[in-house]
C-alpha cells in the first residue's frame, strides 16, 4: 500500500495527483494570504446581503482592482488574474443540478492562488498552489 493512500486503494496517490495543488513559495504564500484578506470581507458582506450570484460577486471583486482573466481564441492568456463562475454542477436525485453561488479563483503568482466560494449556506476563502490541469480551481473527481 502507498503511504498516504487514503482508503488503501492501489495507486491512490498516482491516480489522484491531478487533485493536489502545486507548492507555493513562502513569499508567494504571503502574497496570496494578503489577497485573501482583501477578498474575505467582500464575500462576507455579499453573503450577509444574500448576494452570491456570479455577476454580483465578479463586480464586487473587480471593484477591488482585479482584472478578469482573458484568453484568446487559441486559449493563449491575454491578461487578467480573476475568474468568477457558477458553482460546479452535481448529480442530485438522478439529475444534474447547479447550486446557487459563485466560485472565485485569483491567480496571485504562477505558484499561488486565492480560491473562494460564496453560497446560501456559507462562504470560504483559502490559498493554494495551482492544480496541474485546472489552475486555481480544484478539479472535479474522475470516475
Residue, then its C-alpha position, 0 to 999 in steps of 0.5 A: x500500500x502507498x503511504x498516504x493512500x487514503x482508503x488503501x486503494x492501489x495507486x491512490x496517490x498516482x491516480x489522484x495527483x491531478x487533485x493536489x495543488x502545486x507548492x507555493x513559495x513562502x513569499x508567494x504564500x504571503x502574497x496570496x494570504x494578503x489577497x485573501x484578506x482583501x477578498x474575505x470581507x467582500x464575500x462576507x458582506x455579499x453573503x450577509x446581503x444574500x448576494x452570491x450570484x456570479x455577476x454580483x460577486x465578479x463586480x464586487x471583486x473587480x471593484x477591488x482592482x482585479x482584472x478578469x482573466x482573458x484568453x484568446x481564441x487559441x486559449x493563449x492568456x491575454x491578461x487578467x488574474x480573476x475568474x468568477x463562475x457558477x458553482x460546479x454542477x452535481x448529480x442530485x436525485x438522478x439529475x444534474x443540478x447547479x447550486x446557487x453561488x459563485x466560485x472565485x479563483x485569483x491567480x496571485x503568482x504562477x505558484x499561488x492562488x486565492x480560491x473562494x466560494x460564496x453560497x446560501x449556506x456559507x462562504x470560504x476563502x483559502x490559498x493554494x498552489x495551482x492544480x496541474x490541469x485546472x489552475x486555481x480551481x480544484x478539479x472535479x473527481x474522475x470516475 
